[in-house]
């Protein structure tokens, strides 16, 4: 059974919210000192990239405001270059990029499309 784009967009939104909630109220120093937090953020960002890769080409073309290539690219780097994961980049993604992604995805995802 093929899932539709709403499932993947909902998964991206839910996972982005989870990642944001993990870093909310944390300082960069907190993040640097907490290996478990860094690992969780890396996994969640990887998951967002995996869901983004499954969104149809037509949906990606219809929403060029979402940086699809960058999202799937960072997933690729985490998975295939895992020994050199750049936690500095992941911090920036979590605190700077995910809020924008969340705001962009929210109106696209039907309420039943996301886990609340």
MILO-178074 format. One record per atom (N, C-alpha, C): residue number from 0; residue in three letters; atom name; x, z negated, y. Coordinates in Angstrom, 1 decimal, padded with zeros to 4 digits, m for minus. Example, Ala and Ser with C-alpha at 12.3 -4.5 7.8 and 13.67 -1.06 7.14 Angstrom:
2
{0; 'ALA'; 'N'; {013.2; m007.8; m005.7}};
{0; 'ALA'; 'CA'; {012.3; m007.8; m004.5}};
{0; 'ALA'; 'C'; {013.2; m007.8; m003.3}};
{1; 'SER'; 'N'; {012.8; m007.1; m002.2}};
{1; 'SER'; 'CA'; {013.7; m007.1; m001.1}};
{1; 'SER'; 'C'; {012.9; m007.9; 000.0}};
end
This chain:
116
{0; 'UNK'; 'N'; {000.8; 000.0; m001.2}};
{0; 'UNK'; 'CA'; {000.0; 000.0; 000.0}};
{0; 'UNK'; 'C'; {000.9; 000.0; 001.2}};
{1; 'UNK'; 'N'; {000.6; 000.9; 002.1}};
{1; 'UNK'; 'CA'; {001.4; 001.0; 003.4}};
{1; 'UNK'; 'C'; {000.7; 000.1; 004.4}};
{2; 'UNK'; 'N'; {001.5; m000.7; 005.1}};
{2; 'UNK'; 'CA'; {001.0; m001.6; 006.1}};
{2; 'UNK'; 'C'; {000.9; m000.8; 007.4}};
{3; 'UNK'; 'N'; {000.0; m001.1; 008.3}};
{3; 'UNK'; 'CA'; {m000.1; m000.4; 009.5}};
{3; 'UNK'; 'C'; {000.8; m001.1; 010.6}};
{4; 'UNK'; 'N'; {001.0; m000.4; 011.7}};
{4; 'UNK'; 'CA'; {001.8; m000.8; 012.7}};
{4; 'UNK'; 'C'; {001.5; m002.2; 013.3}};
{5; 'UNK'; 'N'; {000.2; m002.5; 013.3}};
{5; 'UNK'; 'CA'; {m000.2; m003.8; 013.8}};
{5; 'UNK'; 'C'; {000.4; m005.0; 013.1}};
{6; 'UNK'; 'N'; {000.6; m004.8; 011.8}};
{6; 'UNK'; 'CA'; {001.2; m005.8; 011.0}};
{6; 'UNK'; 'C'; {002.6; m006.0; 011.4}};
{7; 'UNK'; 'N'; {003.4; m004.9; 011.6}};
{7; 'UNK'; 'CA'; {004.8; m005.0; 012.0}};
{7; 'UNK'; 'C'; {004.9; m005.5; 013.4}};
{8; 'UNK'; 'N'; {004.1; m005.0; 014.3}};
{8; 'UNK'; 'CA'; {004.1; m005.5; 015.7}};
{8; 'UNK'; 'C'; {003.8; m007.0; 015.7}};
{9; 'UNK'; 'N'; {002.8; m007.4; 015.0}};
{9; 'UNK'; 'CA'; {002.4; m008.8; 014.9}};
{9; 'UNK'; 'C'; {003.6; m009.7; 014.4}};
{10; 'UNK'; 'N'; {004.3; m009.2; 013.3}};
{10; 'UNK'; 'CA'; {005.4; m009.9; 012.8}};
{10; 'UNK'; 'C'; {006.5; m010.0; 013.8}};
{11; 'UNK'; 'N'; {006.8; m008.9; 014.5}};
{11; 'UNK'; 'CA'; {007.8; m009.0; 015.6}};
{11; 'UNK'; 'C'; {007.4; m010.0; 016.6}};
{12; 'UNK'; 'N'; {006.2; m010.0; 017.0}};
{12; 'UNK'; 'CA'; {005.7; m011.0; 018.1}};
{12; 'UNK'; 'C'; {005.8; m012.4; 017.5}};
{13; 'UNK'; 'N'; {005.3; m012.7; 016.4}};
{13; 'UNK'; 'CA'; {005.4; m014.0; 015.8}};
{13; 'UNK'; 'C'; {006.8; m014.5; 015.6}};
{14; 'UNK'; 'N'; {007.7; m013.6; 015.2}};
{14; 'UNK'; 'CA'; {009.1; m014.0; 014.9}};
{14; 'UNK'; 'C'; {009.8; m014.2; 016.3}};
{15; 'UNK'; 'N'; {009.5; m013.4; 017.2}};
{15; 'UNK'; 'CA'; {010.1; m013.6; 018.6}};
{15; 'UNK'; 'C'; {009.7; m014.9; 019.2}};
{16; 'UNK'; 'N'; {008.5; m015.3; 019.0}};
{16; 'UNK'; 'CA'; {008.0; m016.6; 019.5}};
{16; 'UNK'; 'C'; {008.7; m017.7; 018.8}};
{17; 'UNK'; 'N'; {008.9; m017.6; 017.5}};
{17; 'UNK'; 'CA'; {009.6; m018.6; 016.7}};
{17; 'UNK'; 'C'; {011.1; m018.8; 017.2}};
{18; 'UNK'; 'N'; {011.7; m017.7; 017.4}};
{18; 'UNK'; 'CA'; {013.1; m017.7; 017.9}};
{18; 'UNK'; 'C'; {013.2; m018.4; 019.3}};
{19; 'UNK'; 'N'; {012.2; m018.0; 020.2}};
{19; 'UNK'; 'CA'; {012.2; m018.5; 021.5}};
{19; 'UNK'; 'C'; {011.9; m020.0; 021.5}};
{20; 'UNK'; 'N'; {011.1; m020.5; 020.6}};
{20; 'UNK'; 'CA'; {010.7; m021.9; 020.5}};
{20; 'UNK'; 'C'; {012.0; m022.7; 020.0}};
{21; 'UNK'; 'N'; {012.8; m022.1; 019.2}};
{21; 'UNK'; 'CA'; {014.0; m022.8; 018.7}};
{21; 'UNK'; 'C'; {015.0; m023.0; 019.9}};
{22; 'UNK'; 'N'; {015.1; m022.1; 020.8}};
{22; 'UNK'; 'CA'; {016.1; m022.3; 021.9}};
{22; 'UNK'; 'C'; {015.5; m022.9; 023.2}};
{23; 'UNK'; 'N'; {014.2; m022.9; 023.3}};
{23; 'UNK'; 'CA'; {013.6; m023.4; 024.5}};
{23; 'UNK'; 'C'; {014.0; m024.9; 024.7}};
{24; 'UNK'; 'N'; {014.4; m025.2; 025.9}};
{24; 'UNK'; 'CA'; {014.9; m026.5; 026.3}};
{24; 'UNK'; 'C'; {016.3; m026.8; 025.8}};
{25; 'UNK'; 'N'; {016.9; m025.8; 025.2}};
{25; 'UNK'; 'CA'; {018.3; m026.0; 024.7}};
{25; 'UNK'; 'C'; {019.3; m025.4; 025.7}};
{26; 'UNK'; 'N'; {020.4; m026.0; 025.9}};
{26; 'UNK'; 'CA'; {021.5; m025.5; 026.7}};
{26; 'UNK'; 'C'; {022.4; m024.6; 025.8}};
{27; 'UNK'; 'N'; {023.2; m023.8; 026.5}};
{27; 'UNK'; 'CA'; {024.2; m023.0; 025.7}};
{27; 'UNK'; 'C'; {025.1; m023.9; 024.9}};
{28; 'UNK'; 'N'; {025.4; m025.1; 025.5}};
{28; 'UNK'; 'CA'; {026.3; m026.0; 024.7}};
{28; 'UNK'; 'C'; {025.6; m026.5; 023.5}};
{29; 'UNK'; 'N'; {024.3; m026.8; 023.6}};
{29; 'UNK'; 'CA'; {023.5; m027.2; 022.4}};
{29; 'UNK'; 'C'; {023.6; m026.2; 021.3}};
{30; 'UNK'; 'N'; {023.4; m024.9; 021.7}};
{30; 'UNK'; 'CA'; {023.4; m023.8; 020.8}};
{30; 'UNK'; 'C'; {024.8; m023.7; 020.2}};
{31; 'UNK'; 'N'; {025.8; m023.8; 021.0}};
{31; 'UNK'; 'CA'; {027.2; m023.6; 020.5}};
{31; 'UNK'; 'C'; {027.5; m024.7; 019.5}};
{32; 'UNK'; 'N'; {027.0; m025.9; 019.7}};
{32; 'UNK'; 'CA'; {027.3; m027.1; 018.9}};
{32; 'UNK'; 'C'; {026.4; m027.2; 017.6}};
{33; 'UNK'; 'N'; {025.4; m026.4; 017.5}};
{33; 'UNK'; 'CA'; {024.5; m026.5; 016.4}};
{33; 'UNK'; 'C'; {024.5; m025.2; 015.5}};
{34; 'UNK'; 'N'; {025.3; m025.3; 014.5}};
{34; 'UNK'; 'CA'; {025.5; m024.1; 013.6}};
{34; 'UNK'; 'C'; {024.1; m023.7; 012.9}};
{35; 'UNK'; 'N'; {023.3; m024.7; 012.6}};
{35; 'UNK'; 'CA'; {022.0; m024.4; 012.0}};
{35; 'UNK'; 'C'; {021.2; m023.6; 012.9}};
{36; 'UNK'; 'N'; {021.2; m024.0; 014.2}};
{36; 'UNK'; 'CA'; {020.4; m023.3; 015.2}};
{36; 'UNK'; 'C'; {020.9; m021.8; 015.3}};
{37; 'UNK'; 'N'; {022.2; m021.6; 015.4}};
{37; 'UNK'; 'CA'; {022.8; m020.3; 015.5}};
{37; 'UNK'; 'C'; {022.4; m019.4; 014.3}};
{38; 'UNK'; 'N'; {022.4; m020.0; 013.1}};
{38; 'UNK'; 'CA'; {022.0; m019.3; 011.9}};
{38; 'UNK'; 'C'; {020.5; m018.9; 011.9}};
{39; 'UNK'; 'N'; {019.7; m019.9; 012.3}};
{39; 'UNK'; 'CA'; {018.2; m019.6; 012.4}};
{39; 'UNK'; 'C'; {018.0; m018.5; 013.4}};
{40; 'UNK'; 'N'; {018.6; m018.5; 014.6}};
{40; 'UNK'; 'CA'; {018.4; m017.5; 015.6}};
{40; 'UNK'; 'C'; {018.8; m016.1; 015.0}};
{41; 'UNK'; 'N'; {020.0; m016.1; 014.4}};
{41; 'UNK'; 'CA'; {020.4; m014.8; 013.8}};
{41; 'UNK'; 'C'; {019.4; m014.3; 012.8}};
{42; 'UNK'; 'N'; {018.9; m015.2; 011.9}};
{42; 'UNK'; 'CA'; {018.0; m014.7; 010.9}};
{42; 'UNK'; 'C'; {016.7; m014.2; 011.6}};
{43; 'UNK'; 'N'; {016.2; m014.9; 012.6}};
{43; 'UNK'; 'CA'; {014.9; m014.5; 013.2}};
{43; 'UNK'; 'C'; {015.1; m013.1; 014.0}};
{44; 'UNK'; 'N'; {016.3; m013.0; 014.7}};
{44; 'UNK'; 'CA'; {016.5; m011.7; 015.4}};
{44; 'UNK'; 'C'; {016.7; m010.6; 014.3}};
{45; 'UNK'; 'N'; {017.3; m010.9; 013.2}};
{45; 'UNK'; 'CA'; {017.4; m009.9; 012.1}};
{45; 'UNK'; 'C'; {016.0; m009.5; 011.6}};
{46; 'UNK'; 'N'; {015.1; m010.5; 011.5}};
{46; 'UNK'; 'CA'; {013.8; m010.2; 011.0}};
{46; 'UNK'; 'C'; {013.0; m009.3; 012.0}};
{47; 'UNK'; 'N'; {013.2; m009.6; 013.3}};
{47; 'UNK'; 'CA'; {012.5; m008.8; 014.3}};
{47; 'UNK'; 'C'; {013.0; m007.3; 014.2}};
{48; 'UNK'; 'N'; {014.3; m007.2; 014.0}};
{48; 'UNK'; 'CA'; {014.8; m005.8; 013.8}};
{48; 'UNK'; 'C'; {014.3; m005.1; 012.5}};
{49; 'UNK'; 'N'; {014.1; m005.9; 011.5}};
{49; 'UNK'; 'CA'; {013.6; m005.3; 010.2}};
{49; 'UNK'; 'C'; {012.2; m004.8; 010.4}};
{50; 'UNK'; 'N'; {011.3; m005.6; 011.1}};
{50; 'UNK'; 'CA'; {010.0; m005.3; 011.4}};
{50; 'UNK'; 'C'; {009.9; m004.0; 012.3}};
{51; 'UNK'; 'N'; {010.8; m004.0; 013.3}};
{51; 'UNK'; 'CA'; {010.8; m002.9; 014.2}};
{51; 'UNK'; 'C'; {011.2; m001.6; 013.5}};
{52; 'UNK'; 'N'; {012.0; m001.7; 012.6}};
{52; 'UNK'; 'CA'; {012.4; m000.5; 011.8}};
{52; 'UNK'; 'C'; {011.3; 000.1; 011.0}};
{53; 'UNK'; 'N'; {010.3; m000.7; 010.7}};
{53; 'UNK'; 'CA'; {009.2; m000.3; 009.9}};
{53; 'UNK'; 'C'; {008.0; 000.3; 010.7}};
{54; 'UNK'; 'N'; {008.1; 000.1; 012.1}};
{54; 'UNK'; 'CA'; {007.0; 000.6; 012.9}};
{54; 'UNK'; 'C'; {007.1; 002.1; 012.9}};
{55; 'UNK'; 'N'; {006.0; 002.8; 012.9}};
{55; 'UNK'; 'CA'; {006.0; 004.3; 012.8}};
{55; 'UNK'; 'C'; {006.7; 004.9; 014.0}};
{56; 'UNK'; 'N'; {007.2; 006.1; 013.8}};
{56; 'UNK'; 'CA'; {007.8; 006.9; 014.8}};
{56; 'UNK'; 'C'; {006.9; 007.2; 015.9}};
{57; 'UNK'; 'N'; {005.6; 007.4; 015.6}};
{57; 'UNK'; 'CA'; {004.6; 007.7; 016.7}};
{57; 'UNK'; 'C'; {004.4; 006.5; 017.5}};
{58; 'UNK'; 'N'; {004.3; 005.3; 017.0}};
{58; 'UNK'; 'CA'; {004.2; 004.1; 017.8}};
{58; 'UNK'; 'C'; {005.4; 003.9; 018.6}};
{59; 'UNK'; 'N'; {006.6; 004.1; 018.1}};
{59; 'UNK'; 'CA'; {007.8; 003.9; 018.9}};
{59; 'UNK'; 'C'; {007.8; 004.9; 020.0}};
{60; 'UNK'; 'N'; {007.4; 006.1; 019.8}};
{60; 'UNK'; 'CA'; {007.4; 007.1; 020.9}};
{60; 'UNK'; 'C'; {006.4; 006.8; 021.9}};
{61; 'UNK'; 'N'; {005.3; 006.2; 021.5}};
{61; 'UNK'; 'CA'; {004.2; 005.8; 022.4}};
{61; 'UNK'; 'C'; {004.6; 004.6; 023.3}};
{62; 'UNK'; 'N'; {005.6; 003.9; 022.9}};
{62; 'UNK'; 'CA'; {006.0; 002.6; 023.6}};
{62; 'UNK'; 'C'; {007.5; 002.6; 023.9}};
{63; 'UNK'; 'N'; {008.0; 003.5; 024.8}};
{63; 'UNK'; 'CA'; {009.4; 003.6; 025.1}};
{63; 'UNK'; 'C'; {009.9; 002.4; 025.9}};
{64; 'UNK'; 'N'; {009.0; 001.6; 026.4}};
{64; 'UNK'; 'CA'; {009.3; 000.4; 027.1}};
{64; 'UNK'; 'C'; {010.0; m000.7; 026.2}};
{65; 'UNK'; 'N'; {009.8; m000.5; 024.9}};
{65; 'UNK'; 'CA'; {010.4; m001.4; 023.9}};
{65; 'UNK'; 'C'; {011.7; m000.8; 023.5}};
{66; 'UNK'; 'N'; {012.8; m001.5; 023.5}};
{66; 'UNK'; 'CA'; {014.1; m001.0; 023.2}};
{66; 'UNK'; 'C'; {014.3; m000.9; 021.7}};
{67; 'UNK'; 'N'; {013.6; 000.0; 021.0}};
{67; 'UNK'; 'CA'; {013.6; 000.1; 019.6}};
{67; 'UNK'; 'C'; {015.0; 000.2; 019.0}};
{68; 'UNK'; 'N'; {015.8; 001.1; 019.5}};
{68; 'UNK'; 'CA'; {017.2; 001.3; 019.0}};
{68; 'UNK'; 'C'; {018.0; 000.1; 019.1}};
{69; 'UNK'; 'N'; {017.9; m000.6; 020.2}};
{69; 'UNK'; 'CA'; {018.7; m001.9; 020.4}};
{69; 'UNK'; 'C'; {018.3; m002.9; 019.4}};
{70; 'UNK'; 'N'; {016.9; m003.0; 019.2}};
{70; 'UNK'; 'CA'; {016.4; m004.1; 018.3}};
{70; 'UNK'; 'C'; {016.8; m003.8; 016.9}};
{71; 'UNK'; 'N'; {016.7; m002.6; 016.4}};
{71; 'UNK'; 'CA'; {017.1; m002.3; 015.1}};
{71; 'UNK'; 'C'; {018.6; m002.2; 014.9}};
{72; 'UNK'; 'N'; {019.3; m001.9; 016.0}};
{72; 'UNK'; 'CA'; {020.8; m001.9; 016.0}};
{72; 'UNK'; 'C'; {021.4; m003.3; 015.8}};
{73; 'UNK'; 'N'; {020.8; m004.3; 016.5}};
{73; 'UNK'; 'CA'; {021.3; m005.6; 016.4}};
{73; 'UNK'; 'C'; {021.0; m006.2; 014.9}};
{74; 'UNK'; 'N'; {019.9; m005.8; 014.4}};
{74; 'UNK'; 'CA'; {019.6; m006.2; 013.0}};
{74; 'UNK'; 'C'; {020.7; m005.6; 012.1}};
{75; 'UNK'; 'N'; {021.0; m004.3; 012.3}};
{75; 'UNK'; 'CA'; {022.1; m003.6; 011.5}};
{75; 'UNK'; 'C'; {023.4; m004.4; 011.6}};
{76; 'UNK'; 'N'; {023.8; m004.8; 012.8}};
{76; 'UNK'; 'CA'; {025.0; m005.5; 013.0}};
{76; 'UNK'; 'C'; {025.0; m006.8; 012.3}};
{77; 'UNK'; 'N'; {023.9; m007.6; 012.4}};
{77; 'UNK'; 'CA'; {023.9; m008.9; 011.8}};
{77; 'UNK'; 'C'; {024.0; m008.7; 010.2}};
{78; 'UNK'; 'N'; {023.3; m007.8; 009.7}};
{78; 'UNK'; 'CA'; {023.3; m007.6; 008.2}};
{78; 'UNK'; 'C'; {024.6; m007.0; 007.7}};
{79; 'UNK'; 'N'; {025.1; m006.0; 008.3}};
{79; 'UNK'; 'CA'; {026.3; m005.3; 007.8}};
{79; 'UNK'; 'C'; {027.6; m005.7; 008.3}};
{80; 'UNK'; 'N'; {027.6; m006.5; 009.4}};
{80; 'UNK'; 'CA'; {028.9; m007.0; 010.0}};
{80; 'UNK'; 'C'; {028.8; m008.5; 010.1}};
{81; 'UNK'; 'N'; {028.2; m009.1; 009.0}};
{81; 'UNK'; 'CA'; {027.8; m010.5; 009.1}};
{81; 'UNK'; 'C'; {029.0; m011.4; 009.3}};
{82; 'UNK'; 'N'; {030.2; m011.0; 008.9}};
{82; 'UNK'; 'CA'; {031.4; m011.9; 009.1}};
{82; 'UNK'; 'C'; {031.8; m012.0; 010.5}};
{83; 'UNK'; 'N'; {031.3; m011.0; 011.3}};
{83; 'UNK'; 'CA'; {031.7; m011.0; 012.8}};
{83; 'UNK'; 'C'; {030.5; m011.1; 013.6}};
{84; 'UNK'; 'N'; {029.5; m011.9; 013.2}};
{84; 'UNK'; 'CA'; {028.3; m012.1; 014.0}};
{84; 'UNK'; 'C'; {028.6; m012.6; 015.4}};
{85; 'UNK'; 'N'; {028.1; m011.9; 016.4}};
{85; 'UNK'; 'CA'; {028.4; m012.3; 017.8}};
{85; 'UNK'; 'C'; {027.3; m013.2; 018.3}};
{86; 'UNK'; 'N'; {027.6; m014.5; 018.2}};
{86; 'UNK'; 'CA'; {026.6; m015.5; 018.6}};
{86; 'UNK'; 'C'; {026.4; m015.5; 020.1}};
{87; 'UNK'; 'N'; {027.3; m015.1; 020.8}};
{87; 'UNK'; 'CA'; {027.1; m014.9; 022.3}};
{87; 'UNK'; 'C'; {026.0; m013.9; 022.6}};
{88; 'UNK'; 'N'; {026.0; m012.8; 021.9}};
{88; 'UNK'; 'CA'; {025.0; m011.8; 022.1}};
{88; 'UNK'; 'C'; {023.7; m012.3; 021.6}};
{89; 'UNK'; 'N'; {023.6; m013.0; 020.5}};
{89; 'UNK'; 'CA'; {022.4; m013.6; 020.0}};
{89; 'UNK'; 'C'; {021.8; m014.6; 021.0}};
{90; 'UNK'; 'N'; {022.6; m015.4; 021.6}};
{90; 'UNK'; 'CA'; {022.1; m016.3; 022.6}};
{90; 'UNK'; 'C'; {021.4; m015.6; 023.8}};
{91; 'UNK'; 'N'; {022.1; m014.5; 024.2}};
{91; 'UNK'; 'CA'; {021.5; m013.7; 025.3}};
{91; 'UNK'; 'C'; {020.2; m013.1; 024.9}};
{92; 'UNK'; 'N'; {020.2; m012.6; 023.7}};
{92; 'UNK'; 'CA'; {018.9; m012.0; 023.2}};
{92; 'UNK'; 'C'; {017.8; m013.0; 023.2}};
{93; 'UNK'; 'N'; {018.1; m014.2; 022.7}};
{93; 'UNK'; 'CA'; {017.1; m015.3; 022.6}};
{93; 'UNK'; 'C'; {016.6; m015.7; 023.9}};
{94; 'UNK'; 'N'; {017.5; m015.9; 024.9}};
{94; 'UNK'; 'CA'; {017.0; m016.5; 026.2}};
{94; 'UNK'; 'C'; {016.7; m015.4; 027.2}};
{95; 'UNK'; 'N'; {017.2; m014.2; 027.1}};
{95; 'UNK'; 'CA'; {016.9; m013.2; 028.1}};
{95; 'UNK'; 'C'; {016.0; m012.1; 027.6}};
{96; 'UNK'; 'N'; {016.2; m011.6; 026.4}};
{96; 'UNK'; 'CA'; {015.5; m010.4; 026.0}};
{96; 'UNK'; 'C'; {014.2; m010.7; 025.3}};
{97; 'UNK'; 'N'; {014.2; m011.8; 024.5}};
{97; 'UNK'; 'CA'; {012.9; m012.1; 023.8}};
{97; 'UNK'; 'C'; {011.7; m012.4; 024.6}};
{98; 'UNK'; 'N'; {011.9; m013.1; 025.8}};
{98; 'UNK'; 'CA'; {010.7; m013.3; 026.6}};
{98; 'UNK'; 'C'; {010.1; m012.0; 027.1}};
{99; 'UNK'; 'N'; {010.9; m011.0; 027.4}};
{99; 'UNK'; 'CA'; {010.4; m009.7; 027.8}};
{99; 'UNK'; 'C'; {009.7; m009.0; 026.6}};
{100; 'UNK'; 'N'; {010.3; m009.1; 025.5}};
{100; 'UNK'; 'CA'; {009.7; m008.5; 024.3}};
{100; 'UNK'; 'C'; {008.4; m009.1; 024.0}};
{101; 'UNK'; 'N'; {008.3; m010.4; 024.1}};
{101; 'UNK'; 'CA'; {007.1; m011.1; 023.8}};
{101; 'UNK'; 'C'; {006.0; m010.7; 024.8}};
{102; 'UNK'; 'N'; {006.3; m010.6; 026.1}};
{102; 'UNK'; 'CA'; {005.4; m010.2; 027.1}};
{102; 'UNK'; 'C'; {004.9; m008.7; 026.8}};
{103; 'UNK'; 'N'; {005.8; m007.9; 026.4}};
{103; 'UNK'; 'CA'; {005.4; m006.5; 026.1}};
{103; 'UNK'; 'C'; {004.5; m006.4; 024.8}};
{104; 'UNK'; 'N'; {004.8; m007.2; 023.8}};
{104; 'UNK'; 'CA'; {004.1; m007.1; 022.6}};
{104; 'UNK'; 'C'; {002.7; m007.8; 022.6}};
{105; 'UNK'; 'N'; {002.6; m008.8; 023.4}};
{105; 'UNK'; 'CA'; {001.3; m009.6; 023.4}};
{105; 'UNK'; 'C'; {000.1; m008.7; 023.6}};
{106; 'UNK'; 'N'; {000.1; m007.8; 024.6}};
{106; 'UNK'; 'CA'; {m001.2; m007.0; 024.8}};
{106; 'UNK'; 'C'; {m001.3; m005.9; 023.7}};
{107; 'UNK'; 'N'; {m000.3; m005.6; 022.9}};
{107; 'UNK'; 'CA'; {m000.3; m004.6; 021.9}};
{107; 'UNK'; 'C'; {m000.9; m005.1; 020.6}};
{108; 'UNK'; 'N'; {m000.8; m006.5; 020.4}};
{108; 'UNK'; 'CA'; {m001.1; m007.0; 019.1}};
{108; 'UNK'; 'C'; {m002.5; m007.6; 019.1}};
{109; 'UNK'; 'N'; {m003.4; m007.2; 018.2}};
{109; 'UNK'; 'CA'; {m004.7; m007.8; 018.2}};
{109; 'UNK'; 'C'; {m004.6; m009.2; 017.7}};
{110; 'UNK'; 'N'; {m005.5; m010.1; 018.2}};
{110; 'UNK'; 'CA'; {m005.3; m011.5; 017.8}};
{110; 'UNK'; 'C'; {m005.2; m011.8; 016.3}};
{111; 'UNK'; 'N'; {m005.9; m011.0; 015.5}};
{111; 'UNK'; 'CA'; {m005.7; m011.2; 014.0}};
{111; 'UNK'; 'C'; {m004.4; m010.6; 013.5}};
{112; 'UNK'; 'N'; {m003.7; m009.8; 014.3}};
{112; 'UNK'; 'CA'; {m002.4; m009.2; 013.9}};
{112; 'UNK'; 'C'; {m001.3; m010.2; 013.9}};
{113; 'UNK'; 'N'; {m001.4; m011.3; 014.5}};
{113; 'UNK'; 'CA'; {m000.3; m012.3; 014.6}};
{113; 'UNK'; 'C'; {m000.7; m013.6; 014.0}};
{114; 'UNK'; 'N'; {000.3; m014.3; 013.5}};
{114; 'UNK'; 'CA'; {000.1; m015.6; 012.9}};
{114; 'UNK'; 'C'; {000.0; m016.6; 014.1}};
{115; 'UNK'; 'N'; {m000.9; m017.4; 014.1}};
{115; 'UNK'; 'CA'; {m001.0; m018.4; 015.2}};
{115; 'UNK'; 'C'; {m000.8; m019.7; 014.7}};
end
